[in-house]
């Protein structure tokens, strides 16, 4: 997979692209990630990429010309152009999985007050990472890139993200590591007894419990199996006691 990130501030990505799992994935050629400076494509005399909005209003708007020229210089028949904007659909794990199937992603980071509306005519998808506004699209671009890259083959072990929160619609169950007793805080016995069937039952139950307590909206949008209904009924009774 290739990911091109169009930004006015490429230096913001230096640490992100060189550290941890993302840096290793790049070094191992699991993914190619490039940052492209939008200012390199402006035809304005003083390097401007923005201007005041027609009709008045606060702030500056990113102009068509540099964005169109930049995207057209790198776009191919395999490309998908994604705009980072608080007006986009909310980014979810399911979208991350779908995007791993693409060969080339172009992430367009906004800044200032927003985009000239005509730029949307060359965008395939608009994404938001939440109902709030940031100073630019760089942080959303990092979050989306991280979420996608970790799902690519060979970047991390499949087991590491199989039970991630939202991977199977539920929140992830509680996890523990050594020591079994830390300052009187014990690891649940079921996780230490080696009975894999009981362990799987525990994980399912605690995933349902955590989802019920923290994100009940996820339960409303999922058709529960008979087993899940039975377990959830027990959880509700336990929590009401």
VOBA-1610 file (N, C-alpha, C; in pm, whole numbers, padded with zeros to 5 digits, always signed):
BEGIN
Unk+00083-00120+00000Unk+00000+00000+00000Unk+00087+00125+00000Unk+00038+00228-00069Unk+00105+00357-00070Unk+00009+00462-00014Unk+00060+00546+00076Unk-00019+00654+00133Unk+00056+00786+00112Unk-00008+00878+00043Unk+00047+01012+00025Unk-00035+01109+00110Unk+00033+01189+00191Unk-00035+01284+00279Unk-00001+01425+00234Unk-00103+01498+00190Unk-00085+01636+00144Unk-00106+01729+00263Unk-00006+01809+00292Unk-00009+01891+00413Unk+00070+02019+00394Unk+00039+02118+00474Unk+00118+02241+00478Unk+00231+02231+00580Unk+00228+02125+00662Unk+00326+02111+00770Unk+00384+01970+00773Unk+00464+01934+00673Unk+00520+01798+00667Unk+00608+01762+00785Unk+00669+01860+00850Unk+00756+01830+00964Unk+00679+01773+01082Unk+00548+01794+01086Unk+00467+01737+01194Unk+00469+01585+01191Unk+00502+01526+01077Unk+00495+01381+01061Unk+00630+01312+01085Unk+00734+01388+01116Unk+00868+01329+01129Unk+00872+01218+01232Unk+00831+01246+01353Unk+00832+01143+01457Unk+00735+01032+01428Unk+00618+01066+01381Unk+00514+00968+01353Unk+00562+00863+01254Unk+00635+00905+01151Unk+00676+00813+01045Unk+00806+00739+01076Unk+00871+00774+01184Unk+01001+00713+01213Unk+01004+00630+01340Unk+00896+00632+01415Unk+00895+00562+01543Unk+00799+00444+01543Unk+00822+00352+01636Unk+00730+00245+01670Unk+00688+00160+01549Unk+00564+00114+01551Unk+00514+00019+01452Unk+00511+00080+01313Unk+00473+00207+01301Unk+00467+00271+01170Unk+00605+00280+01108Unk+00704+00323+01187Unk+00840+00332+01137Unk+00893+00197+01092Unk+00863+00092+01170Unk+00909-00042+01134Unk+00841-00093+01007Unk+00711-00064+00993Unk+00638-00107+00875Unk+00695-00043+00749Unk+00736+00081+00760Unk+00796+00150+00645Unk+00932+00088+00612Unk+01014+00065+00713Unk+01147+00006+00691Unk+01139-00133+00631Unk+01035-00208+00668Unk+01018-00345+00618Unk+00937-00350+00488Unk+00912-00233+00430Unk+00842-00221+00301Unk+00700-00279+00305Unk+00637-00273+00421Unk+00498-00315+00431Unk+00406-00205+00379Unk+00456-00082+00383Unk+00379+00033+00337Unk+00477+00144+00297Unk+00435+00225+00200Unk+00511+00343+00162Unk+00428+00465+00198Unk+00486+00555+00279Unk+00413+00675+00321Unk+00496+00798+00286Unk+00436+00890+00215Unk+00504+01013+00174Unk+00426+01134+00224Unk+00496+01239+00263Unk+00432+01368+00290Unk+00464+01462+00175Unk+00364+01535+00131Unk+00378+01625+00017Unk+00339+01765+00062Unk+00427+01861+00043Unk+00404+01998+00086Unk+00316+02069-00017Unk+00198+02108+00025Unk+00104+02173-00067Unk+00160+02303-00124Unk+00245+02371-00048Unk+00299+02498-00095Unk+00386+02481-00219Unk+00438+02361-00242Unk+00521+02337-00360Unk+00441+02346-00490Unk+00310+02351-00479Unk+00226+02348-00599Unk+00152+02479-00626Unk+00170+02578-00540Unk+00101+02705-00562Unk+00168+02786-00671Unk+00087+02862-00744Unk+00137+02952-00847Unk+00134+03097-00800Unk+00095+03114-00676Unk+00091+03249-00621Unk+00233+03303-00600Unk+00250+03429-00625Unk+00382+03492-00621Unk+00451+03476-00486Unk+00377+03488-00380Unk+00436+03482-00246Unk+00413+03347-00177Unk+00378+03246-00254Unk+00363+03112-00198Unk+00234+03088-00125Unk+00135+03175-00142Unk+00008+03159-00073Unk-00070+03040-00128Unk-00139+02973-00039Unk-00227+02863-00081Unk-00370+02890-00039Unk-00395+03007+00021Unk-00527+03040+00072Unk-00564+03184+00039Unk-00692+03215+00053Unk-00739+03351+00028Unk-00868+03374+00106Unk-00914+03500+00107Unk-01035+03534+00181Unk-01158+03477+00112Unk-01263+03445+00188Unk-01383+03384+00129Unk-01472+03485+00057Unk-01529+03444-00056Unk-01632+03524-00120Unk-01750+03538-00025Unk-01812+03655-00023Unk-01927+03677+00063Unk-01890+03719+00203Unk-01760+03728+00229Unk-01714+03771+00360Unk-01711+03658+00461Unk-01661+03687+00577Unk-01649+03587+00681Unk-01509+03580+00735Unk-01495+03518+00852Unk-01364+03511+00917Unk-01278+03402+00855Unk-01148+03418+00869Unk-01055+03313+00829Unk-01020+03313+00682Unk-00933+03220+00646Unk-00885+03205+00510Unk-00923+03067+00458Unk-00942+03056+00326Unk-00988+02934+00263Unk-00879+02880+00170Unk-00854+02749+00176Unk-00757+02688+00085Unk-00809+02697-00058Unk-00723+02740-00148Unk-00761+02765-00287Unk-00761+02637-00370Unk-00834+02639-00479Unk-00844+02524-00568Unk-00711+02489-00634Unk-00646+02589-00692Unk-00533+02562-00782Unk-00424+02474-00721Unk-00368+02507-00604Unk-00262+02420-00552Unk-00311+02280-00518Unk-00434+02269-00467Unk-00487+02138-00429Unk-00514+02054-00553Unk-00579+02111-00654Unk-00606+02039-00778Unk-00476+01993-00843Unk-00379+02083-00853Unk-00253+02048-00920Unk-00177+01941-00844Unk-00179+01951-00710Unk-00108+01852-00628Unk-00170+01714-00645Unk-00302+01706-00630Unk-00369+01577-00641Unk-00355+01519-00780Unk-00371+01602-00882Unk-00360+01552-01020Unk-00220+01502-01053Unk-00119+01552-00982Unk+00020+01510-01010Unk+00051+01372-00954Unk-00028+01324-00859Unk+00002+01195-00795Unk-00110+01094-00811Unk-00225+01138-00855Unk-00342+01049-00863Unk-00330+00954-00982Unk-00367+00828-00960Unk-00373+00727-01065Unk-00510+00661-01062Unk-00530+00564-01149Unk-00658+00492-01151Unk-00680+00411-01023Unk-00573+00384-00947Unk-00582+00307-00822Unk-00597+00394-00699Unk-00599+00525-00717Unk-00596+00616-00602Unk-00734+00640-00544Unk-00735+00666-00414Unk-00856+00711-00344Unk-00819+00836-00267Unk-00887+00946-00295Unk-00857+01074-00231Unk-00952+01094-00113Unk-00894+01118+00005Unk-00972+01131+00127Unk-00944+01268+00190Unk-01048+01343+00214Unk-01036+01475+00275Unk-01054+01463+00427Unk-00964+01524+00502Unk-00977+01532+00647Unk-01064+01654+00679Unk-01184+01631+00733Unk-01274+01742+00762Unk-01372+01702+00872Unk-01404+01794+00964Unk-01503+01764+01068Unk-01643+01742+01011Unk-01662+01775+00883Unk-01792+01753+00819Unk-01804+01613+00758Unk-01696+01535+00762Unk-01697+01403+00701Unk-01768+01299+00786Unk-01786+01180+00729Unk-01844+01072+00808Unk-01743+01027+00913Unk-01794+00977+01024Unk-01706+00943+01136Unk-01624+00819+01105Unk-01496+00829+01123Unk-01403+00719+01098Unk-01424+00608+01201Unk-01433+00484+01151Unk-01455+00368+01238Unk-01363+00254+01196Unk-01355+00154+01282Unk-01270+00039+01254Unk-01311-00030+01124Unk-01440-00034+01098Unk-01487-00098+00974Unk-01437-00024+00851Unk-01428+00108+00859Unk-01375+00186+00747Unk-01226+00161+00731Unk-01154+00151+00845Unk-01011+00120+00839Unk-00988-00011+00765Unk-01068-00113+00796Unk-01054-00242+00729Unk-01079-00231+00579Unk-01182-00154+00542Unk-01213-00137+00400Unk-01098-00067+00327Unk-01036+00029+00393Unk-00930+00106+00328Unk-00801+00025+00312Unk-00784-00081+00391Unk-00665-00165+00372Unk-00666-00235+00237Unk-00781-00241+00172Unk-00793-00308+00043Unk-00753-00217-00073Unk-00729-00090-00044Unk-00692+00005-00149Unk-00542+00002-00173Unk-00502+00028-00294Unk-00359+00030-00329Unk-00293+00165-00299Unk-00369+00273-00315Unk-00310+00406-00301Unk-00410+00500-00236Unk-00375+00552-00120Unk-00458+00650-00050Unk-00391+00786-00055Unk-00468+00889-00083Unk-00419+01027-00078Unk-00499+01098+00031Unk-00434+01137+00139Unk-00500+01204+00251Unk-00476+01354+00241Unk-00582+01428+00230Unk-00573+01573+00214Unk-00601+01642+00346Unk-00499+01710+00400Unk-00512+01779+00528Unk-00551+01925+00505Unk-00659+01965+00568Unk-00699+02104+00559Unk-00629+02188+00664Unk-00647+02318+00653Unk-00596+02409+00755Unk-00673+02540+00740Unk-00650+02631+00831Unk-00720+02759+00828Unk-00870+02736+00844Unk-00955+02808+00769Unk-01099+02801+00789Unk-01166+02689+00712Unk-01095+02632+00614Unk-01154+02521+00539Unk-01111+02520+00394Unk-01184+02442+00313Unk-01153+02423+00172Unk-01248+02503+00084Unk-01199+02548-00031Unk-01288+02594-00137Unk-01379+02476-00172Unk-01509+02500-00175Unk-01606+02392-00193Unk-01581+02310-00319Unk-01522+02372-00422Unk-01499+02303-00549Unk-01395+02191-00537Unk-01315+02194-00433Unk-01216+02089-00412Unk-01285+01955-00388Unk-01404+01960-00331Unk-01478+01836-00305Unk-01510+01758-00432Unk-01506+01825-00547Unk-01537+01757-00673Unk-01432+01654-00711Unk-01313+01660-00651Unk-01208+01563-00683Unk-01174+01474-00563Unk-01262+01474-00463Unk-01244+01394-00342Unk-01339+01274-00345Unk-01288+01157-00306Unk-01370+01035-00306Unk-01440+01010-00173Unk-01381+01058-00064Unk-01436+01030+00069Unk-01394+01140+00165Unk-01487+01181+00252Unk-01456+01278+00357Unk-01466+01210+00493Unk-01361+01224+00574Unk-01358+01157+00704Unk-01334+01255+00818Unk-01400+01225+00931Unk-01381+01298+01055Unk-01343+01197+01163Unk-01259+01238+01259Unk-01226+01147+01369Unk-01305+01180+01495Unk-01401+01272+01485Unk-01483+01304+01601Unk-01556+01435+01585Unk-01651+01457+01672Unk-01732+01578+01666Unk-01664+01693+01738Unk-01551+01735+01685Unk-01478+01849+01738Unk-01391+01902+01625Unk-01337+02021+01644Unk-01260+02087+01539Unk-01115+02105+01586Unk-01021+02068+01500Unk-00879+02085+01526Unk-00824+02199+01440Unk-00701+02237+01463Unk-00642+02345+01384Unk-00607+02301+01243Unk-00600+02171+01220Unk-00569+02121+01086Unk-00595+01973+01076Unk-00574+01918+00957Unk-00603+01778+00932Unk-00488+01683+00959Unk-00376+01736+01010Unk-00259+01650+01028Unk-00280+01542+01133Unk-00335+01578+01248Unk-00359+01478+01353Unk-00459+01373+01307Unk-00573+01410+01245Unk-00660+01308+01189Unk-00591+01219+01086Unk-00507+01277+01002Unk-00435+01197+00903Unk-00344+01095+00970Unk-00278+01135+01079Unk-00194+01040+01153Unk-00278+00929+01214Unk-00390+00966+01276Unk-00475+00867+01341Unk-00529+00766+01240Unk-00574+00814+01126Unk-00629+00725+01023Unk-00520+00638+00963Unk-00404+00696+00937Unk-00292+00619+00882Unk-00251+00509+00979Unk-00238+00542+01106Unk-00200+00444+01209Unk-00301+00330+01214Unk-00429+00364+01214Unk-00534+00264+01223Unk-00532+00168+01105Unk-00501+00220+00987Unk-00498+00137+00865Unk-00373+00051+00860Unk-00259+00112+00883Unk-00131+00042+00867Unk-00120-00077+00960Unk-00167-00065+01084Unk-00154-00176+01179Unk-00235-00297+01136Unk-00331-00279+01043Unk-00412-00390+00995Unk-00354-00457+00871Unk-00249-00398+00814Unk-00189-00457+00694Unk-00117-00587+00727Unk-00114-00678+00634Unk-00051-00808+00655Unk+00095-00792+00697Unk+00131-00859+00807Unk+00269-00863+00851Unk+00314-00747+00936Unk+00228-00647+00954Unk+00269-00532+01036Unk+00267-00569+01184Unk+00158-00629+01230Unk+00153-00689+01363Unk+00087-00826+01348Unk+00100-00909+01449Unk+00040-01041+01443Unk-00112-01029+01436Unk-00174-01118+01358Unk-00320-01114+01342Unk-00391-01122+01477Unk-00339-01205+01568Unk-00402-01221+01699Unk-00404-01090+01778Unk-00311-01001+01745Unk-00300-00877+01821Unk-00416-00783+01793Unk-00477-00791+01676Unk-00590-00703+01649Unk-00721-00777+01629Unk-00718-00911+01641Unk-00841-00987+01622Unk-00946-00950+01726Unk-00902-00924+01851Unk-00996-00892+01958Unk-00995-00744+01995Unk-00941-00661+01909Unk-00943-00517+01935Unk-01086-00469+01959Unk-01098-00363+02039Unk-01228-00298+02050Unk-01275-00257+01911Unk-01403-00282+01882Unk-01469-00249+01756Unk-01439-00347+01644Unk-01338-00437+01660Unk-01308-00531+01552Unk-01422-00629+01533Unk-01486-00672+01643Unk-01601-00761+01631Unk-01723-00696+01695Unk-01735-00563+01680Unk-01841-00473+01724Unk-01839-00443+01873Unk-01782-00534+01957Unk-01779-00510+02101Unk-01650-00440+02145Unk-01653-00384+02264Unk-01530-00335+02324Unk-01447-00454+02372Unk-01318-00433+02378Unk-01228-00542+02416Unk-01242-00576+02565Unk-01225-00703+02595Unk-01231-00750+02734Unk-01110-00700+02813Unk-01115-00700+02949Unk-01000-00661+03031Unk-00883-00757+03009Unk-00762-00703+03017Unk-00641-00786+03001Unk-00546-00760+03117Unk-00462-00861+03145Unk-00369-00855+03259Unk-00236-00917+03218Unk-00131-00881+03293Unk-00001-00945+03276Unk+00061-00966+03414Unk+00181-01020+03421Unk+00247-01050+03548Unk+00277-00921+03625Unk+00275-00927+03758Unk+00251-01042+03846Unk+00102-01068+03866Unk+00067-01188+03914Unk-00072-01223+03938Unk-00133-01141+04051Unk-00048-01099+04144Unk-00095-01017+04255Unk-00007-00893+04262Unk-00069-00777+04247Unk+00005-00652+04258Unk-00063-00565+04363Unk+00005-00551+04478Unk-00049-00470+04588Unk-00191-00511+04625Unk-00216-00642+04623Unk-00347-00693+04660Unk-00448-00698+04547Unk-00410-00648+04431Unk-00499-00653+04314Unk-00470-00781+04237Unk-00570-00871+04231Unk-00552-01004+04175Unk-00598-01014+04029Unk-00527-01097+03953Unk-00572-01135+03820Unk-00685-01237+03836Unk-00795-01226+03760Unk-00903-01326+03771Unk-00850-01468+03755Unk-00893-01556+03841Unk-00844-01694+03844Unk-00866-01765+03711Unk-00977-01736+03645Unk-01010-01806+03521Unk-00902-01789+03414Unk-00831-01676+03417Unk-00729-01650+03317Unk-00599-01726+03344Unk-00591-01785+03461Unk-00466-01852+03502Unk-00479-02003+03511Unk-00600-02057+03488Unk-00619-02200+03513Unk-00596-02288+03391Unk-00570-02227+03274Unk-00537-02305+03156Unk-00655-02368+03085Unk-00776-02343+03130Unk-00896-02397+03067Unk-00940-02299+02957Unk-00903-02330+02834Unk-00924-02235+02725Unk-01071-02209+02695Unk-01156-02311+02716Unk-01298-02293+02694Unk-01355-02192+02793Unk-01314-02203+02919Unk-01360-02111+03022Unk-01303-01971+02999Unk-01180-01966+02950Unk-01119-01837+02921Unk-01195-01763+02811Unk-01233-01834+02706Unk-01308-01772+02596Unk-01444-01725+02644Unk-01508-01801+02732Unk-01637-01760+02788Unk-01621-01633+02871Unk-01511-01628+02948Unk-01483-01509+03030Unk-01462-01386+02940Unk-01384-01402+02833Unk-01356-01289+02744Unk-01483-01236+02680Unk-01570-01328+02634Unk-01695-01286+02574Unk-01782-01212+02675Unk-01794-01269+02794Unk-01879-01207+02895Unk-01828-01068+02933Unk-01698-01056+02953Unk-01645-00927+02997Unk-01644-00824+02884Unk-01634-00870+02758Unk-01649-00779+02645Unk-01791-00725+02641Unk-01888-00815+02660Unk-02028-00772+02663Unk-02054-00678+02780Unk-01995-00709+02896Unk-02015-00625+03014Unk-01961-00484+02987Unk-01839-00478+02937Unk-01777-00347+02913Unk-01854-00267+02809Unk-01904-00336+02707Unk-01982-00269+02604Unk-02114-00218+02660Unk-02178-00300+02742Unk-02305-00263+02805Unk-02288-00140+02895Unk-02179-00136+02969Unk-02157-00027+03064Unk-02106+00100+02999Unk-02023+00086+02894Unk-01956+00202+02838Unk-02011+00249+02703Unk-02056+00153+02621Unk-02107+00190+02489Unk-02234+00112+02456Unk-02341+00136+02533Unk-02465+00063+02509Unk-02521+00085+02369Unk-02483+00194+02303Unk-02529+00219+02166Unk-02483+00111+02070Unk-02369+00048+02100Unk-02319-00060+02014Unk-02410-00182+02022Unk-02467-00204+02139Unk-02559-00317+02156Unk-02688-00294+02077Unk-02731-00171+02071Unk-02855-00138+02000Unk-02841-00161+01850Unk-02718-00150+01799Unk-02696-00161+01656Unk-02650-00300+01613Unk-02654-00396+01706Unk-02607-00532+01675Unk-02713-00634+01711Unk-02736-00730+01625Unk-02829-00839+01653Unk-02756-00946+01731Unk-02792-00960+01858Unk-02724-01054+01947Unk-02763-01198+01915Unk-02666-01287+01930Unk-02694-01430+01919Unk-02767-01475+02045Unk-02823-01594+02042Unk-02892-01647+02161Unk-02797-01656+02280Unk-02672-01699+02253Unk-02574-01708+02360Unk-02543-01571+02417Unk-02524-01471+02330Unk-02493-01336+02375Unk-02608-01276+02455Unk-02733-01303+02413Unk-02850-01254+02487Unk-02854-01311+02628Unk-02827-01442+02638Unk-02829-01509+02768Unk-02723-01451+02860Unk-02603-01433+02807Unk-02493-01377+02887Unk-02524-01234+02928Unk-02577-01155+02834Unk-02607-01015+02863Unk-02716-01003+02970Unk-02816-01089+02965Unk-02921-01087+03068Unk-02861-01110+03207Unk-02764-01202+03214Unk-02697-01227+03341Unk-02615-01107+03386Unk-02550-01040+03292Unk-02469-00923+03325Unk-02559-00811+03380Unk-02672-00790+03314Unk-02764-00682+03357Unk-02812-00708+03500Unk-02843-00833+03531Unk-02887-00868+03666Unk-02775-00843+03767Unk-02651-00881+03729Unk-02536-00861+03819Unk-02512-00713+03846Unk-02522-00631+03741Unk-02493-00489+03756Unk-02601-00416+03834Unk-02722-00470+03836Unk-02832-00405+03909Unk-02832-00443+04057Unk-02755-00547+04091Unk-02752-00590+04232Unk-02675-00489+04319
//
